Amino acid sequence: MDSNPVIDMLGRPLRLAMIGGGPGSFIGATHRTAARLDHRYVLVAGVLSSDPGRSRDAAIAEGIEPERAYSTVSEMLDAEGARSDGADVVAIMTPNDSHHEYAMAALNRGFDVICDKPMTNTLAEAMDVVRKVEETGLVFCLTHNYTGYPMVRQARAMVEAGEVGEIRLVQVEYVQGGKADEADPDPTGEVPWRFNPVRGGPSLVMGDIGTHAHNLARFITGLEVSEVAAEIGHVVPGRVIDDYGAAILRFDNGARGTFWVTQTAAGVENCLRIRVSGTKGSVEWWQENPTRLISTPLVGAAHTYTPNGPGNHPAAVRACRIVAGHPEGFNDAFANIYSDAAEAIAARRSSQEVDPLALQFPNHHDGAIGVRFVEAAVASSKANGIWSDATTSIEETS
């Protein structure tokens, strides 16, 4: 990360406008940190809250000029599109039900887009975005940030190089405990948007963390889930929203998988974990210990890979910022997604070639496939766990 390809190609950083992520938003601060870490963006405009006053105050506090601290999204997109120094890229981190509206509005005005997951709440909306990105040729980045970890990229590169052999088994879980307290019931009345299925999507746990687990399995293995048999619901008595999901997976190469996500495992913090087993061995990664990738070959001794350690593939080396033995974490991984997207955007805008390793960030195709997986899993669960096709209509995204 020593060089800055964006500056090399454009002579300046990309100008970024943000929608959402204002006061009290954890993910908003994370997006801003990620955008700034490698000096490939400068934040120039924003609508950071649905409340105009809060939005203006928050934008100015982030260093945005007062005249570019806008009250509405349409006002910002129109004004920035008309400026000679207007924003190049729009980042979206609003409630899930508005992702489609804002992404389409930005794409229609010629902005490249970075969007928080899930891409949309429905497959029909997802396909709208896919078609628009394909029609315009603009860059669309979806922030499944766990794919930005160096050791996740090492695992992917090892699979691509055949070091694990043909994939036979995939085990992936994302386990949290934030909704485990039965003395802390779901809110009533005017509920937060995540608890409203119209706004948050058909399944809270699947949209919130299930999409991450699904995307991680796809990213490392290069495989697609062809069928899913799932049980999705709640384990806390009296709860309405989904807090648990489990599934058996069939992949398109014949591999089998297990999938488990929950937010009700008391005491667990943020355990995203994956094991991929092939004919030559296995690799295992755990997000709470992200600087370690365990490789266990069929024959020979186990090996632990570390960031900037010996034996890493170029994709992993590219994702590291500091010398071996120093931990890199969540914000660094998120910044890798932002920085790779910046390189792709700058290459598009300057009509130059992009480093293929910069194109590993999740895109519009990944977003649509993730939405389809959630729909298939929910449909399977409602039908008492029957096998559900997870690929229908997704051929349109290729």
Sine and cosine of phi, psi and omega as CSV:
sin_phi,cos_phi,sin_psi,cos_psi,sin_omega,cos_omega
0.00,0.00,0.35,0.94,-0.02,-1.00
-0.96,0.28,-0.62,0.79,-0.04,-1.00
-1.00,0.04,0.21,-0.98,0.03,-1.00
-0.77,-0.64,1.00,0.03,-0.04,-1.00
-0.86,0.51,-0.46,0.89,0.00,-1.00
-0.90,0.43,-0.72,0.69,0.04,-1.00
-0.90,0.44,-0.65,0.76,0.01,-1.00
-0.87,0.50,-0.63,0.78,-0.08,-1.00
-1.00,0.09,-0.62,0.78,-0.12,-0.99
-0.95,-0.30,-0.31,0.95,-0.07,-1.00
0.99,0.17,0.08,1.00,-0.02,-1.00
-0.29,-0.96,0.31,-0.95,0.12,-0.99
-0.96,0.29,0.32,-0.95,0.09,-1.00
-0.94,0.33,0.60,-0.80,0.04,-1.00
-1.00,-0.04,0.83,-0.56,-0.17,-0.99
-0.92,-0.39,0.71,-0.71,0.16,-0.99
-0.90,-0.44,0.63,-0.77,-0.05,-1.00
-0.88,-0.48,0.62,-0.78,0.09,-1.00
-0.88,-0.47,0.89,-0.45,-0.03,-1.00
1.00,0.04,-0.09,-1.00,0.06,-1.00
0.98,0.19,0.47,0.88,-0.04,-1.00
-0.99,0.15,-0.47,-0.88,-0.09,-1.00
-0.81,0.58,0.74,-0.67,0.02,-1.00
1.00,0.07,-0.04,1.00,-0.04,-1.00
-1.00,-0.06,0.89,-0.45,0.09,-1.00
-0.91,0.42,-0.71,0.70,-0.11,-0.99
-0.95,0.31,-0.46,0.89,0.05,-1.00
-0.89,0.45,-0.73,0.69,0.05,-1.00
-0.88,0.47,-0.59,0.81,0.02,-1.00
-0.91,0.42,-0.69,0.72,0.05,-1.00
-0.86,0.51,-0.71,0.71,-0.04,-1.00
-0.91,0.41,-0.65,0.76,0.06,-1.00
-0.88,0.48,-0.70,0.71,-0.01,-1.00
-0.89,0.46,-0.65,0.76,-0.03,-1.00
-0.92,0.40,-0.53,0.85,-0.11,-0.99
-1.00,0.00,-0.32,0.95,-0.23,-0.97
-0.88,0.47,-0.66,0.75,-0.06,-1.00
-0.96,-0.26,0.21,0.98,0.11,-0.99
0.87,0.50,0.60,0.80,0.02,-1.00
-0.97,-0.25,-0.09,1.00,0.04,-1.00
-0.69,-0.72,0.41,-0.91,0.25,-0.97
-0.76,-0.65,0.77,-0.64,-0.04,-1.00
-0.98,0.19,0.89,-0.46,-0.11,-0.99
-0.89,-0.46,-0.29,0.96,-0.09,-1.00
-0.42,-0.91,0.35,-0.94,0.03,-1.00
-0.12,-0.99,0.45,-0.89,0.28,-0.96
-0.83,-0.56,1.00,-0.08,-0.20,-0.98
-1.00,-0.06,-0.11,0.99,0.00,-1.00
-0.45,-0.89,0.44,-0.90,0.08,-1.00
-0.96,0.28,-0.27,0.96,0.08,-1.00
-1.00,0.00,0.89,-0.45,-0.10,-0.99
-0.83,0.56,-0.65,0.76,-0.01,-1.00
-0.91,0.41,-0.74,0.68,0.03,-1.00
-0.89,0.45,-0.62,0.79,-0.01,-1.00
-0.89,0.45,-0.72,0.69,-0.01,-1.00
-0.89,0.45,-0.74,0.67,-0.03,-1.00
-0.88,0.48,-0.67,0.74,-0.02,-1.00
-0.92,0.40,-0.65,0.76,-0.01,-1.00
-0.91,0.42,-0.70,0.71,0.01,-1.00
-0.90,0.44,-0.62,0.78,0.03,-1.00
-0.89,0.45,-0.43,0.90,0.04,-1.00
-1.00,0.02,0.08,1.00,0.05,-1.00
1.00,-0.05,0.13,0.99,0.04,-1.00
-0.98,0.21,0.68,-0.73,0.02,-1.00
-0.88,0.47,0.62,-0.79,-0.08,-1.00
-0.80,0.59,-0.62,0.79,-0.04,-1.00
-0.95,0.30,-0.16,0.99,0.04,-1.00
-0.92,-0.38,0.25,0.97,0.15,-0.99
-0.99,-0.12,1.00,-0.05,-0.22,-0.97
-1.00,0.00,0.31,-0.95,0.00,-1.00
-1.00,-0.03,-0.53,0.85,-0.03,-1.00
-0.72,-0.70,0.36,-0.93,-0.01,-1.00
-0.92,0.40,-0.71,0.71,-0.02,-1.00
-0.89,0.47,-0.64,0.77,0.06,-1.00
-0.86,0.50,-0.71,0.71,-0.02,-1.00
-0.91,0.42,-0.74,0.68,-0.05,-1.00
-0.89,0.46,-0.66,0.75,0.02,-1.00
-0.91,0.41,-0.72,0.70,-0.06,-1.00
-0.93,0.38,-0.69,0.72,-0.02,-1.00
-0.93,0.36,-0.57,0.82,0.04,-1.00
-0.91,0.40,-0.41,0.91,-0.04,-1.00
-1.00,-0.02,-0.20,0.98,-0.04,-1.00
-1.00,0.08,0.60,-0.80,0.09,-1.00
-0.94,0.35,-0.42,0.91,0.05,-1.00
-0.94,-0.35,0.51,0.86,-0.07,-1.00
-0.95,0.31,0.19,-0.98,-0.01,-1.00
-0.87,0.50,0.55,-0.84,0.10,-1.00
-0.99,-0.11,-0.57,0.82,-0.19,-0.98
-0.77,-0.64,0.62,-0.78,0.08,-1.00
-0.90,-0.44,0.80,-0.60,0.07,-1.00
-0.96,-0.28,0.73,-0.68,-0.10,-1.00
-0.89,-0.45,0.82,-0.57,0.04,-1.00
-0.61,-0.79,0.79,0.62,-0.05,-1.00
-0.97,-0.24,0.08,-1.00,0.11,-0.99
-0.80,0.61,0.52,-0.86,-0.18,-0.98
-0.83,0.56,-0.57,0.82,-0.10,-0.99
-0.94,0.34,-0.22,0.97,0.00,-1.00
-0.98,-0.19,-0.07,1.00,-0.03,-1.00
-0.85,0.53,-0.70,0.71,-0.02,-1.00
-0.88,0.47,-0.76,0.65,-0.03,-1.00
-0.85,0.52,-0.76,0.65,-0.09,-1.00
-0.96,0.29,-0.60,0.80,0.04,-1.00
-0.90,0.44,-0.71,0.71,0.00,-1.00
-0.90,0.43,-0.65,0.76,0.01,-1.00
-0.89,0.46,-0.67,0.74,0.00,-1.00
-0.93,0.36,-0.71,0.70,0.01,-1.00
-0.88,0.47,-0.65,0.76,0.00,-1.00
-0.89,0.46,-0.41,0.91,0.00,-1.00
-0.99,-0.15,0.10,0.99,0.10,-0.99
1.00,-0.01,0.23,0.97,0.03,-1.00
-1.00,0.01,0.66,-0.75,0.25,-0.97
-0.94,0.34,0.41,-0.91,-0.17,-0.98
-0.75,-0.66,0.69,-0.73,0.22,-0.98
-0.88,-0.47,0.81,-0.59,-0.15,-0.99
-0.75,-0.66,0.66,-0.75,0.09,-1.00
-0.94,0.33,0.39,-0.92,0.00,-1.00
-1.00,0.07,0.33,-0.95,-0.23,0.97
-0.93,0.37,0.37,-0.93,-0.09,-1.00
-0.86,0.50,-0.71,0.70,0.03,-1.00
-0.54,-0.84,0.03,-1.00,0.04,-1.00
-1.00,-0.05,-0.33,0.94,-0.04,-1.00
-0.73,-0.68,0.41,-0.91,0.02,-1.00
-0.92,0.39,-0.58,0.81,0.02,-1.00
-0.87,0.50,-0.68,0.73,0.04,-1.00
-0.91,0.40,-0.66,0.75,0.01,-1.00
-0.86,0.50,-0.68,0.73,-0.01,-1.00
-0.92,0.39,-0.52,0.86,0.12,-0.99
-0.85,0.53,-0.74,0.68,-0.02,-1.00
-0.90,0.43,-0.71,0.70,0.00,-1.00
-0.84,0.55,-0.75,0.66,-0.03,-1.00
-0.89,0.46,-0.63,0.77,-0.02,-1.00
-0.93,0.38,-0.65,0.76,0.04,-1.00
-0.90,0.45,-0.69,0.72,0.01,-1.00
-0.91,0.42,-0.61,0.79,-0.01,-1.00
-0.92,0.38,-0.65,0.76,-0.11,-0.99
-1.00,0.00,-0.41,0.91,-0.09,-1.00
0.97,0.24,0.17,0.99,0.02,-1.00
-0.96,0.27,0.29,-0.96,0.02,-1.00
-1.00,-0.01,0.73,-0.69,0.09,-1.00
-0.82,-0.57,0.85,-0.53,-0.01,-1.00
-0.89,-0.46,0.76,-0.65,0.04,-1.00
-0.95,-0.32,0.79,-0.62,-0.19,-0.98
-1.00,0.06,0.89,0.45,0.28,-0.96
-0.98,0.20,0.99,0.12,-0.26,-0.97
-0.93,0.36,-0.32,0.95,-0.04,-1.00
-0.92,0.40,-0.35,0.94,0.07,-1.00
-0.95,0.30,-0.11,0.99,0.02,-1.00
-1.00,0.03,-0.15,0.99,0.01,-1.00
-0.92,0.39,0.69,-0.73,0.00,-1.00
-0.82,0.57,-0.64,0.77,-0.06,-1.00
-0.98,0.22,-0.38,0.93,0.17,-0.99
-0.94,0.35,-0.66,0.75,0.04,-1.00
-0.93,0.36,-0.52,0.85,0.11,-0.99
-0.90,0.44,-0.69,0.72,0.02,-1.00
-0.87,0.49,-0.70,0.71,0.03,-1.00
-0.87,0.49,-0.71,0.71,-0.02,-1.00
-0.90,0.43,-0.60,0.80,0.03,-1.00
-0.91,0.42,-0.65,0.76,0.06,-1.00
-0.90,0.44,-0.72,0.69,-0.01,-1.00
-0.88,0.48,-0.55,0.84,-0.02,-1.00
-0.99,0.15,-0.03,1.00,0.02,-1.00
0.99,0.14,0.19,0.98,-0.08,-1.00
-0.95,0.31,-0.35,0.94,0.03,-1.00
-0.99,-0.13,-0.21,0.98,-0.05,-1.00
0.99,0.12,-0.27,-0.96,0.04,-1.00
-0.97,0.26,0.77,-0.63,-0.07,-1.00
-0.93,0.38,0.75,-0.66,0.02,-1.00
-0.90,-0.44,-0.59,0.81,-0.11,-0.99
-0.65,-0.76,0.61,-0.79,0.07,-1.00
-0.70,-0.72,0.81,-0.59,0.08,-1.00
-0.86,-0.51,0.84,-0.54,0.00,-1.00
-0.68,-0.73,0.67,-0.74,0.03,-1.00
-0.59,-0.80,0.52,-0.85,0.14,-0.99
-0.71,-0.71,0.95,-0.30,-0.18,-0.98
-0.85,-0.53,0.84,-0.55,0.05,-1.00
-0.79,-0.61,0.23,-0.97,0.01,-1.00
-0.83,-0.56,0.21,0.98,-0.12,-0.99
-0.91,0.41,-0.34,0.94,0.01,-1.00
-0.89,-0.45,0.50,0.87,-0.06,-1.00
-1.00,0.08,-0.38,0.92,-0.12,-0.99
-0.96,0.28,0.93,-0.36,-0.02,-1.00
-0.96,0.30,-0.23,0.97,0.08,-1.00
-0.99,0.12,-0.05,1.00,0.00,-1.00
-0.91,-0.42,0.99,0.13,-0.13,-0.99
-0.94,0.33,0.23,-0.97,0.10,-1.00
-0.87,0.49,0.55,-0.83,0.02,-1.00
-0.92,0.39,0.44,-0.90,0.06,-1.00
-0.88,-0.48,0.15,-0.99,-0.01,-1.00
0.95,0.31,-0.78,-0.63,0.00,-1.00
-0.98,0.19,1.00,0.01,-0.14,-0.99
-0.98,0.18,0.45,-0.89,0.13,-0.99
-0.84,0.54,0.45,-0.89,-0.14,-0.99
-0.86,0.51,-0.55,0.84,-0.03,-1.00
-0.89,0.45,-0.44,0.90,-0.04,-1.00
-1.00,-0.01,0.01,1.00,0.00,-1.00
-0.96,-0.26,0.92,-0.38,-0.08,-1.00
-0.88,0.48,-0.42,0.91,0.05,-1.00
-0.93,0.37,-0.61,0.79,-0.05,-1.00
-1.00,-0.05,-0.69,0.72,-0.09,-1.00
-1.00,0.09,-0.29,0.96,-0.01,-1.00
0.94,-0.33,0.12,-0.99,-0.14,-0.99
-0.92,0.39,-0.32,0.95,-0.01,-1.00
-0.49,-0.87,0.88,-0.47,-0.04,-1.00
-0.87,0.50,-0.79,0.61,-0.09,-1.00
-0.92,0.40,-0.57,0.82,-0.02,-1.00
-0.96,0.29,-0.67,0.74,0.02,-1.00
-0.94,0.34,-0.59,0.81,-0.10,-0.99
-0.97,0.24,-0.77,0.63,-0.05,-1.00
-0.80,-0.60,-0.38,0.93,0.02,-1.00
-0.89,0.46,-0.58,0.81,0.03,-1.00
-0.91,0.40,-0.55,0.84,0.05,-1.00
-0.91,0.42,-0.73,0.69,-0.02,-1.00
-0.89,0.45,-0.69,0.73,0.02,-1.00
-0.89,0.46,-0.72,0.70,-0.01,-1.00
-0.90,0.44,-0.63,0.77,0.00,-1.00
-0.89,0.46,-0.68,0.73,0.02,-1.00
-0.88,0.47,-0.68,0.73,0.03,-1.00
-0.91,0.42,-0.68,0.73,-0.08,-1.00
-0.89,0.46,-0.72,0.70,-0.06,-1.00
-0.96,0.27,-0.69,0.72,-0.12,-0.99
-1.00,0.10,-0.43,0.90,-0.13,-0.99
0.96,0.29,0.19,0.98,-0.03,-1.00
-0.98,-0.22,0.33,-0.95,0.10,-0.99
-0.93,-0.37,0.58,-0.81,0.13,-0.99
-0.97,0.24,0.86,-0.50,-0.01,-1.00
-1.00,-0.04,-0.58,0.82,0.01,-1.00
-0.61,-0.80,0.49,-0.87,0.00,-1.00
-0.65,-0.76,0.68,-0.74,0.13,-0.99
-0.87,-0.50,0.92,-0.40,-0.24,-0.97
-0.77,-0.63,0.41,-0.91,0.26,-0.97
-0.81,-0.59,0.87,-0.50,-0.04,-1.00
-0.77,-0.64,0.71,-0.70,0.01,-1.00
0.05,-1.00,-0.58,-0.81,0.00,-1.00
-0.77,-0.64,0.52,-0.85,0.05,-1.00
-0.94,-0.33,-0.29,0.96,0.08,-1.00
-0.99,0.14,0.84,-0.54,-0.05,-1.00
-0.84,0.54,0.68,-0.73,0.05,-1.00
0.99,0.13,-0.07,1.00,-0.01,-1.00
-0.97,0.24,0.54,-0.84,0.00,-1.00
-0.98,-0.18,-0.68,0.73,-0.06,-1.00
-0.98,0.21,0.38,-0.92,0.04,-1.00
-0.96,0.29,0.77,-0.64,0.08,-1.00
-0.82,-0.58,0.13,0.99,-0.08,-1.00
-0.48,-0.88,0.63,-0.78,0.11,-0.99
-0.47,-0.88,0.71,-0.71,0.06,-1.00
-0.67,-0.74,0.53,-0.85,-0.06,-1.00
-0.41,-0.91,0.45,-0.89,0.23,-0.97
-0.98,-0.22,0.68,-0.73,-0.09,-1.00
-0.88,-0.47,0.59,-0.81,0.21,-0.98
-0.89,-0.45,0.81,-0.59,-0.02,-1.00
-0.99,-0.12,0.27,-0.96,-0.14,-0.99
-0.95,0.32,-0.18,0.98,0.07,-1.00
-0.98,-0.17,0.09,1.00,-0.04,-1.00
0.99,-0.11,-0.11,0.99,0.04,-1.00
-0.91,0.41,0.38,-0.92,0.03,-1.00
-0.92,-0.40,0.45,-0.90,-0.01,-1.00
-0.53,-0.85,0.35,-0.94,0.15,-0.99
-0.84,-0.54,0.54,-0.84,-0.14,-0.99
-0.63,-0.77,0.79,-0.62,-0.01,-1.00
-0.59,-0.80,0.81,-0.59,0.06,-1.00
-0.69,-0.73,0.64,-0.77,0.07,-1.00
-0.35,-0.94,0.38,-0.93,0.11,-0.99
-0.87,-0.49,0.35,0.94,-0.09,-1.00
-0.83,-0.56,0.35,0.94,0.03,-1.00
-1.00,0.04,0.99,-0.15,-0.15,-0.99
-0.81,0.59,0.79,-0.61,0.06,-1.00
1.00,0.02,-0.27,0.96,0.01,-1.00
-0.98,0.17,0.64,-0.77,-0.07,-1.00
-1.00,-0.09,-0.96,0.29,-0.07,-1.00
-0.47,-0.88,0.94,0.34,-0.15,-0.99
-1.00,-0.08,1.00,0.05,0.17,-0.98
-1.00,-0.09,0.85,-0.53,-0.13,-0.99
-0.60,-0.80,0.61,-0.80,0.00,-1.00
-0.59,-0.81,0.63,-0.78,0.14,-0.99
-0.78,-0.63,0.78,-0.63,0.02,-1.00
-0.87,-0.48,0.82,-0.57,-0.04,-1.00
-0.87,-0.50,0.76,-0.66,0.03,-1.00
-0.83,-0.56,-0.20,-0.98,-0.05,-1.00
-0.96,0.28,-0.28,0.96,-0.02,-1.00
-0.94,-0.33,-0.15,0.99,-0.02,-1.00
0.40,-0.92,-0.19,-0.98,-0.06,-1.00
-0.72,-0.70,0.43,-0.90,0.19,-0.98
-0.80,-0.60,0.57,-0.82,-0.06,-1.00
-0.64,-0.76,0.72,-0.70,-0.01,-1.00
-0.69,-0.72,0.59,-0.81,-0.06,-1.00
-0.74,-0.67,0.85,-0.52,-0.10,-1.00
-0.89,0.46,-0.50,0.87,0.00,-1.00
-0.98,0.22,-0.13,0.99,0.14,-0.99
-0.70,-0.71,0.90,0.44,-0.30,-0.95
-0.96,0.29,-0.22,0.98,-0.04,-1.00
-1.00,0.01,0.21,0.98,-0.01,-1.00
-0.80,-0.60,0.83,-0.56,0.17,-0.99
-0.89,-0.46,0.87,-0.49,-0.04,-1.00
-1.00,-0.08,0.83,-0.55,0.06,-1.00
-0.91,-0.41,0.83,-0.56,-0.01,-1.00
-0.84,-0.54,0.98,-0.19,-0.04,-1.00
-0.96,0.27,0.36,-0.93,0.05,-1.00
-0.87,0.50,-0.62,0.78,0.03,-1.00
-0.79,-0.62,0.78,-0.63,0.04,-1.00
0.92,-0.38,-0.04,-1.00,-0.10,-1.00
-1.00,0.10,0.49,-0.87,0.10,-0.99
-0.92,0.38,0.44,-0.90,-0.02,-1.00
-0.69,-0.72,0.65,-0.76,0.08,-1.00
-0.95,-0.31,0.88,-0.47,0.08,-1.00
-1.00,-0.01,0.57,-0.82,0.03,-1.00
-0.71,-0.71,0.38,-0.93,0.03,-1.00
-0.85,0.53,0.74,-0.67,-0.03,-1.00
0.86,0.51,0.31,0.95,0.09,-1.00
-1.00,0.06,0.03,-1.00,-0.04,-1.00
-0.94,0.35,0.56,-0.83,0.12,-0.99
1.00,0.07,0.13,0.99,-0.03,-1.00
-0.98,0.19,0.57,-0.82,0.08,-1.00
-0.97,0.23,0.35,-0.94,-0.01,-1.00
-0.82,0.58,-0.57,0.82,0.00,-1.00
-0.89,0.46,-0.60,0.80,0.03,-1.00
-0.96,0.26,-0.65,0.76,0.01,-1.00
-0.88,0.48,-0.67,0.74,0.00,-1.00
-0.85,0.52,-0.54,0.84,-0.10,-0.99
-1.00,0.10,-0.03,1.00,-0.04,-1.00
-0.99,-0.10,0.56,-0.83,0.02,-1.00
-0.91,-0.42,-0.41,0.91,-0.11,-0.99
-0.78,-0.63,0.16,-0.99,-0.12,-0.99
-0.95,0.30,0.33,-0.94,-0.04,-1.00
-0.82,0.57,0.59,-0.81,0.04,-1.00
1.00,-0.05,-0.13,0.99,0.05,-1.00
-0.96,-0.27,0.78,-0.62,-0.11,-0.99
-0.95,0.32,0.63,-0.77,0.16,-0.99
-0.88,-0.47,0.59,-0.80,-0.18,-0.98
-0.70,-0.71,-0.50,-0.87,-0.18,-0.98
-0.83,0.55,-0.78,0.63,-0.03,-1.00
-0.90,0.43,-0.58,0.82,0.03,-1.00
-0.91,0.42,-0.68,0.73,0.02,-1.00
-0.90,0.43,-0.67,0.74,0.03,-1.00
-0.88,0.47,-0.65,0.76,0.00,-1.00
-0.91,0.41,-0.51,0.86,0.05,-1.00
-0.89,0.46,-0.62,0.78,0.05,-1.00
-0.90,0.44,-0.74,0.67,0.01,-1.00
-0.87,0.49,-0.69,0.73,-0.08,-1.00
-0.94,0.34,-0.64,0.77,0.06,-1.00
-0.90,0.45,-0.68,0.73,0.04,-1.00
-0.88,0.48,-0.64,0.77,0.02,-1.00
-0.87,0.49,-0.65,0.76,0.00,-1.00
-0.90,0.43,-0.66,0.76,0.04,-1.00
-0.91,0.41,-0.65,0.76,0.00,-1.00
-0.92,0.40,-0.70,0.71,0.00,-1.00
-0.90,0.44,-0.62,0.78,0.03,-1.00
-0.90,0.43,-0.66,0.75,0.03,-1.00
-0.90,0.44,-0.70,0.72,-0.08,-1.00
-0.95,0.31,-0.42,0.91,-0.01,-1.00
-0.96,-0.26,0.06,1.00,0.00,-1.00
0.83,0.56,0.69,0.73,0.03,-1.00
-0.89,-0.45,0.27,-0.96,0.03,-1.00
-0.97,0.26,0.56,-0.83,0.02,-1.00
-0.94,-0.35,0.58,-0.82,0.10,-1.00
-0.86,0.51,0.84,-0.54,-0.01,-1.00
-0.81,0.59,-0.50,0.87,0.01,-1.00
-0.93,0.35,-0.28,0.96,0.06,-1.00
-0.98,0.20,-0.15,0.99,-0.08,-1.00
-0.99,-0.14,0.31,0.95,0.01,-1.00
-0.99,0.11,-0.11,0.99,0.00,-1.00
-0.92,0.39,0.54,-0.84,0.03,-1.00
-0.89,0.45,0.62,-0.78,-0.08,-1.00
-0.82,-0.58,-0.27,-0.96,-0.06,-1.00
-0.90,0.43,-0.57,0.82,0.06,-1.00
-0.89,0.46,-0.72,0.70,0.02,-1.00
-0.87,0.49,-0.63,0.78,0.02,-1.00
-0.88,0.47,-0.71,0.70,0.00,-1.00
-0.91,0.41,-0.65,0.76,0.01,-1.00
-0.91,0.42,-0.60,0.80,0.06,-1.00
-0.91,0.42,-0.68,0.73,0.04,-1.00
-0.89,0.46,-0.66,0.75,0.02,-1.00
-0.89,0.46,-0.64,0.77,0.02,-1.00
-0.88,0.48,-0.70,0.72,0.03,-1.00
-0.88,0.48,-0.71,0.70,0.00,-1.00
-0.88,0.48,-0.67,0.74,-0.01,-1.00
-0.92,0.40,-0.65,0.76,0.00,-1.00
-0.92,0.40,-0.68,0.73,0.02,-1.00
-0.90,0.43,-0.67,0.74,0.02,-1.00
-0.89,0.46,-0.66,0.75,0.04,-1.00
-0.88,0.48,-0.71,0.70,-0.02,-1.00
-0.89,0.46,-0.67,0.74,0.00,-1.00
-0.91,0.42,-0.42,0.91,0.03,-1.00
-0.99,-0.14,0.45,0.89,0.07,-1.00
0.90,0.43,0.58,0.81,0.16,-0.99
0.99,0.10,0.31,0.95,0.04,-1.00
-0.93,0.37,0.35,-0.94,0.05,-1.00
-0.92,0.40,0.75,-0.66,-0.03,-1.00
-0.85,-0.53,0.70,-0.71,0.00,-1.00
-0.93,0.36,0.85,-0.52,-0.01,-1.00
-0.99,-0.15,0.13,0.99,-0.07,-1.00
-0.91,-0.42,-0.18,0.98,-0.07,-1.00
-0.81,0.58,0.78,-0.63,0.06,-1.00
0.98,0.21,-0.23,0.97,-0.06,-1.00
-0.95,0.30,-0.32,0.95,0.07,-1.00
-0.82,0.57,-0.46,0.89,-0.01,-1.00
-0.91,0.41,-0.29,0.96,-0.05,-1.00
-1.00,0.04,-0.12,0.99,-0.08,-1.00
-0.99,-0.15,0.00,0.00,0.00,0.00
